[in-house]
């Protein structure tokens, strides 16, 4: 569905994406994680054809993506997206008119669920409601791939929970690739199928959440014993205090009666993956 081959994007002498190779070949909800400046927005904009890449190739459903493509098959919404200052109901109607397979029923249901005032003009909405209008338009489209860049900015806790339910509902109705960039890691765990971690313009991790649950561990104890236990394992971080140490691995954990071995949360796994203290996967 989506394939990136040796994709590089430079702005002047700075490389924001560095020979990125990524293949998403099945429908699912994918979570894109990365620190500020890691390349998340550049990656999404490049996939959507909003900007040309410097080197490499991006294709969606076998068609090469570029700014010259008439239809990339991708719907992309960035945070703080703008629309014409029209009433919400009018904006939703316009979106339906320009998208032949637009899911009007879904858009109407979501507008009602989030209590959007169809008479209120876009610029009079709160930041959260502006983002919600943009997201509903994006998800109701007929595009094969949906890219959402930090969609929960401006949402309170209740709106975020409703948003994740909306993502699940949209995917059930129209199975396709949905990529969500977010900083709020733990909240999206029950919604996504796979995780993509980008760091300094390179893909550091692309796998299921189950892989994190079965391979991401901390190992604590005497430094000599910890070092010996992880000697042949994939180390992603390590902390040492005096003669004690904690190592963080993405691998099959060792069996030990003297060491403390605990699974990592998704957030801790992410922190150690991009903390630059261990090796790459």
C-alpha positions as CSV (number, residue, x, y, z in Angstrom):
1,X,0.0,0.0,0.0
2,X,2.7,2.5,1.1
3,X,6.3,2.0,0.3
4,X,9.3,4.2,0.8
5,X,12.7,3.2,-0.7
6,X,15.8,5.1,0.3
7,X,13.9,8.3,0.9
8,X,16.0,11.3,1.8
9,X,14.7,14.8,2.4
10,X,17.2,17.7,2.8
11,X,16.6,21.3,3.5
12,X,19.9,23.0,2.5
13,X,22.7,21.0,4.2
14,X,20.3,19.5,6.8
15,X,19.0,16.0,6.2
16,X,15.6,15.6,7.9
17,X,14.9,12.1,6.4
18,X,17.9,9.8,5.9
19,X,17.5,6.9,3.5
20,X,14.2,5.8,5.0
21,X,12.9,2.4,3.9
22,X,9.4,1.5,5.1
23,X,6.8,-0.8,3.7
24,X,3.2,-0.8,5.0
25,X,1.4,-3.5,3.1
26,X,-1.8,-4.2,5.1
27,X,-4.6,-2.1,6.5
28,X,-4.2,-1.0,10.1
29,X,-3.9,1.9,12.5
30,X,-0.3,2.8,12.9
31,X,1.2,5.0,15.6
32,X,4.1,7.2,14.5
33,X,6.3,8.2,17.5
34,X,9.3,10.5,17.6
35,X,10.8,13.4,19.5
36,X,10.3,17.0,18.4
37,X,12.4,17.4,15.2
38,X,12.7,13.7,14.6
39,X,11.1,14.0,11.1
40,X,7.5,12.9,11.8
41,X,5.8,15.8,10.0
42,X,8.3,15.7,7.1
43,X,7.7,12.0,6.7
44,X,3.9,12.4,6.6
45,X,4.0,15.4,4.2
46,X,6.3,13.5,1.9
47,X,4.0,10.4,1.8
48,X,1.0,12.7,1.1
49,X,2.8,14.4,-1.8
50,X,2.7,17.8,-0.1
51,X,6.4,18.2,-0.7
52,X,8.9,16.5,-3.0
53,X,11.7,14.4,-1.6
54,X,15.4,14.9,-2.4
55,X,16.2,11.2,-3.2
56,X,14.5,7.9,-3.3
57,X,10.9,6.9,-4.1
58,X,7.5,6.9,-2.4
59,X,4.6,5.0,-3.8
60,X,1.0,4.4,-2.7
61,X,-0.9,1.5,-4.3
62,X,1.9,1.3,-6.8
63,X,1.7,4.9,-7.9
64,X,4.6,7.2,-7.4
65,X,3.9,10.1,-5.0
66,X,5.0,13.7,-5.8
67,X,3.6,17.2,-5.7
68,X,2.8,16.8,-9.4
69,X,0.5,13.8,-8.9
70,X,-3.2,14.7,-9.4
71,X,-4.4,12.2,-6.7
72,X,-2.0,10.5,-4.4
73,X,-4.7,8.4,-2.7
74,X,-3.7,10.0,0.6
75,X,-5.6,12.3,2.9
76,X,-3.4,14.3,5.2
77,X,-4.3,16.6,8.1
78,X,-1.7,18.5,10.1
79,X,-2.2,20.1,13.5
80,X,-3.7,23.6,13.3
81,X,-5.1,22.9,9.8
82,X,-7.0,25.8,8.3
83,X,-10.3,25.9,6.3
84,X,-12.4,28.5,4.7
85,X,-14.2,30.5,7.4
86,X,-17.6,28.9,6.6
87,X,-20.2,27.3,8.9
88,X,-19.2,23.7,9.9
89,X,-22.3,22.2,8.1
90,X,-21.2,24.0,4.9
91,X,-17.6,22.7,5.2
92,X,-18.9,19.1,5.7
93,X,-21.2,19.5,2.6
94,X,-18.4,20.9,0.5
95,X,-16.1,17.9,1.5
96,X,-18.9,15.5,0.4
97,X,-19.2,17.3,-3.0
98,X,-15.6,17.0,-3.9
99,X,-15.1,13.4,-2.6
100,X,-17.2,10.9,-4.7
101,X,-17.1,8.2,-2.0
102,X,-17.4,10.5,1.0
103,X,-19.0,8.8,3.9
104,X,-21.7,11.4,4.7
105,X,-23.3,9.1,7.4
106,X,-20.1,8.8,9.3
107,X,-19.4,12.5,9.1
108,X,-22.9,13.3,10.4
109,X,-22.6,10.8,13.2
110,X,-19.3,12.1,14.4
111,X,-20.4,15.7,14.2
112,X,-23.3,14.8,16.4
113,X,-21.2,12.8,18.8
114,X,-18.8,15.7,19.3
115,X,-21.7,18.2,19.5
116,X,-20.4,20.3,16.7
117,X,-22.6,23.4,16.0
118,X,-23.2,23.2,12.3
119,X,-24.1,26.9,12.2
120,X,-20.9,28.2,13.8
121,X,-18.2,29.4,11.5
122,X,-14.8,27.6,11.5
123,X,-12.8,30.5,13.0
124,X,-15.2,30.8,15.9
125,X,-14.5,27.2,17.0
126,X,-12.1,26.3,19.8
127,X,-8.7,24.8,18.8
128,X,-10.0,21.3,19.7
129,X,-13.2,21.7,17.7
130,X,-11.3,23.0,14.7
131,X,-9.1,19.9,14.8
132,X,-12.1,17.7,15.2
133,X,-13.8,19.2,12.1
134,X,-10.5,18.6,10.1
135,X,-10.2,15.0,11.4
136,X,-13.9,14.1,10.6
137,X,-13.5,15.5,7.0
138,X,-10.2,13.5,6.6
139,X,-11.6,10.2,8.0
140,X,-14.9,10.5,6.0
141,X,-12.9,10.7,2.7
142,X,-12.5,7.8,0.4
143,X,-8.7,7.9,0.4
144,X,-6.8,4.7,0.8
145,X,-4.4,6.2,3.3
146,X,-5.2,8.6,6.1
147,X,-2.4,10.6,7.8
148,X,-3.1,12.5,11.0
149,X,-0.3,14.7,12.4
150,X,-0.8,15.3,16.2
151,X,-4.6,15.2,15.9
152,X,-5.3,15.3,19.7
153,X,-3.6,18.7,20.3
154,X,-6.2,20.9,22.0
155,X,-8.3,18.0,23.1
156,X,-9.3,17.4,26.7
157,X,-9.1,13.9,28.2
158,X,-12.8,13.1,27.3
159,X,-12.3,14.3,23.7
160,X,-9.2,12.2,23.3
161,X,-11.0,9.1,24.5
162,X,-13.8,9.9,22.0
163,X,-11.2,10.5,19.3
164,X,-9.7,7.0,19.7
165,X,-13.2,5.5,19.5
166,X,-13.8,7.4,16.3
167,X,-10.5,6.1,14.8
168,X,-11.6,2.5,15.6
169,X,-15.1,3.1,14.2
170,X,-13.7,4.6,11.0
171,X,-11.3,1.7,10.5
172,X,-14.1,-0.9,11.0
173,X,-16.2,0.9,8.3
174,X,-13.3,1.4,5.9
175,X,-10.3,-0.8,6.5
176,X,-7.2,1.1,5.2
177,X,-3.9,2.5,6.4
178,X,-4.3,5.2,9.1
179,X,-1.1,6.7,10.5
180,X,-1.4,8.8,13.6
181,X,1.5,10.9,14.9
182,X,1.2,11.7,18.6
183,X,3.2,12.5,21.7
184,X,0.6,11.0,24.1
185,X,1.9,7.4,24.0
186,X,0.0,5.3,26.6
187,X,-3.5,6.6,25.6
188,X,-3.3,5.2,22.1
189,X,-2.0,1.7,23.0
190,X,-5.4,0.1,22.8
191,X,-6.2,1.6,19.4
192,X,-3.2,1.0,17.2
193,X,-2.0,-2.2,15.5
194,X,1.6,-1.4,14.8
195,X,4.2,1.1,16.0
196,X,6.7,3.2,14.0
197,X,9.5,5.0,15.8
198,X,11.5,7.6,13.9
199,X,14.5,9.3,15.3
200,X,16.9,11.8,13.7
201,X,15.3,11.1,10.3
202,X,15.7,7.3,10.4
203,X,13.2,4.5,11.2
204,X,14.3,2.9,14.5
205,X,11.4,0.5,15.0
206,X,8.5,-0.9,13.0
207,X,6.7,-3.8,14.6
208,X,3.6,-4.7,16.5
209,X,2.8,-3.7,20.1
210,X,2.9,-7.4,21.0
211,X,6.6,-7.4,20.0
212,X,7.2,-4.7,22.6
213,X,5.3,-6.6,25.2
214,X,7.3,-9.8,24.6
215,X,10.8,-8.4,24.0
216,X,11.2,-5.0,25.9
217,X,12.6,-5.6,29.4
218,X,14.7,-4.0,32.1
219,X,17.3,-6.1,33.8
220,X,18.6,-4.9,37.2
221,X,21.2,-6.2,39.7
222,X,24.9,-6.3,40.2
223,X,26.6,-4.7,37.3
224,X,28.9,-7.7,36.6
225,X,25.9,-10.0,36.5
226,X,23.8,-7.7,34.4
227,X,26.6,-7.1,31.9
228,X,27.1,-10.9,31.5
229,X,23.3,-11.5,31.1
230,X,23.0,-9.0,28.2
231,X,26.3,-9.6,26.5
232,X,24.8,-11.2,23.4
233,X,21.4,-9.4,23.6
234,X,20.1,-6.3,21.8
235,X,20.8,-3.5,24.2
236,X,18.8,-0.3,23.9
237,X,20.0,1.5,27.0
238,X,21.9,1.2,30.3
239,X,22.1,3.0,33.6
240,X,24.8,2.4,36.3
241,X,25.0,3.6,39.9
242,X,28.0,2.3,41.8
243,X,28.2,-1.4,41.5
244,X,24.5,-1.7,40.4
245,X,23.2,-1.5,36.9
246,X,20.0,-1.6,34.9
247,X,20.1,-2.6,31.3
248,X,17.2,-2.2,28.8
249,X,16.8,-4.8,26.0
250,X,14.7,-5.6,23.0
251,X,15.3,-9.3,22.9
252,X,14.3,-12.6,24.5
253,X,15.0,-12.0,28.2
254,X,17.5,-14.2,30.1
255,X,16.4,-16.6,32.9
256,X,17.9,-15.6,36.2
257,X,17.1,-16.1,39.9
258,X,19.4,-13.2,41.1
259,X,18.4,-10.4,38.6
260,X,15.2,-8.4,38.6
261,X,13.7,-8.6,35.1
262,X,10.6,-6.5,34.4
263,X,8.7,-5.6,31.2
264,X,9.0,-2.1,29.9
265,X,6.0,0.2,29.3
266,X,5.5,1.5,25.8
267,X,6.6,4.9,27.0
268,X,9.8,3.6,28.7
269,X,10.6,1.6,25.6
270,X,10.2,4.7,23.4
271,X,12.4,6.7,25.7
272,X,15.2,4.2,25.6
273,X,14.9,3.6,21.9
274,X,15.5,7.3,21.2
275,X,17.8,8.0,24.1
276,X,20.9,7.2,22.1
277,X,22.4,5.1,24.9
278,X,22.2,1.7,23.2
279,X,22.5,0.1,19.8
280,X,20.1,0.3,16.9
281,X,17.6,-2.4,16.0
